[in-house]
């Protein structure tokens, strides 16, 4: 992947992290440990009174985008200002695993 494309994806990740915070989600970037044959990808969850999105900080930017978009799809983000590119990411059909 070109450096310019990776830079654009990282900027979108940051925009979606900010959007997640504005709709009440706490975003955590963690190192998710893996076992052989097991692939964890992160996602949204609720722990006590906190709504979280956990992102594997070692995932490529396009996978981080999908985790954030999935969490935001379940929220009301219509009132948020998002760039057209960020809105397209959220409104796109989820990638099949």
C-alpha positions in Angstrom: 0.0 0.0 0.0 1.3 3.4 -0.9 2.5 5.7 1.8 0.0 8.4 0.7 -3.0 5.9 0.9 -1.9 4.7 4.3 -1.7 8.3 5.5 -5.2 9.0 4.3 -6.5 5.9 6.0 -4.8 6.9 9.3 -6.5 10.3 9.0 -9.9 8.6 8.6 -9.2 6.4 11.6 -8.5 9.5 13.7 -11.7 11.2 12.4 -13.7 8.1 13.3 -12.1 7.9 16.7 -13.1 11.5 17.3 -16.7 10.8 16.1 -16.9 7.8 18.4 -15.9 9.9 21.3 -18.6 12.5 20.4 -21.3 9.8 20.4 -20.3 8.6 23.9 -17.8 5.8 23.1 -14.5 5.5 24.8 -11.9 4.3 22.3 -9.0 2.2 23.5 -6.1 1.1 21.4 -4.8 -2.1 22.9 -2.4 -4.9 21.9 -4.8 -7.9 21.5 -3.0 -11.1 22.1 -3.6 -13.9 19.6 -3.3 -17.7 19.8 -2.6 -19.9 16.8 -5.8 -20.3 14.8 -7.6 -17.5 16.6 -8.0 -14.0 15.2 -9.3 -11.3 17.4 -10.2 -8.0 15.8 -11.6 -5.8 18.5 -15.0 -4.1 18.6 -17.6 -2.4 20.7 -18.5 -3.6 24.2 -19.9 -2.3 27.5 -18.0 -2.6 30.7 -20.0 -1.5 33.8 -21.1 2.0 32.8 -18.7 2.6 30.0 -19.3 2.0 26.3 -16.0 1.1 24.7 -14.5 0.4 21.3 -11.4 -1.6 21.6 -9.0 -1.5 18.6 -6.0 -3.7 18.1 -3.3 -1.1 17.7 -1.3 -3.5 15.5 -4.1 -3.9 12.9 -3.6 -2.3 9.6 -5.5 1.0 9.2 -8.2 -0.4 6.9 -9.1 -3.0 9.6 -9.2 -0.4 12.3 -11.6 1.6 10.1 -13.9 -1.3 9.8 -14.0 -1.9 13.6 -14.8 1.8 14.2 -17.4 1.9 11.4 -19.1 -1.1 12.8 -19.4 0.5 16.2 -20.6 3.8 14.8 -23.3 2.1 12.6 -25.1 1.1 15.8 -25.1 4.8 17.0 -27.0 7.9 15.8 -24.2 9.8 14.0 -26.5 11.8 11.7 -26.0 15.0 13.7 -22.2 14.8 13.6 -20.2 16.6 11.0 -18.1 13.9 9.2 -16.1 14.3 6.0 -17.8 12.7 3.0 -15.1 10.0 3.0 -15.7 9.1 6.7 -19.5 9.0 6.1 -19.0 6.7 3.2 -16.9 4.3 5.4 -19.6 4.2 8.0 -22.5 3.8 5.6 -20.8 1.2 3.5 -21.9 -2.4 3.7 -19.8 -4.3 6.3 -17.0 -6.4 4.9 -17.7 -10.1 5.3 -15.2 -12.0 7.5 
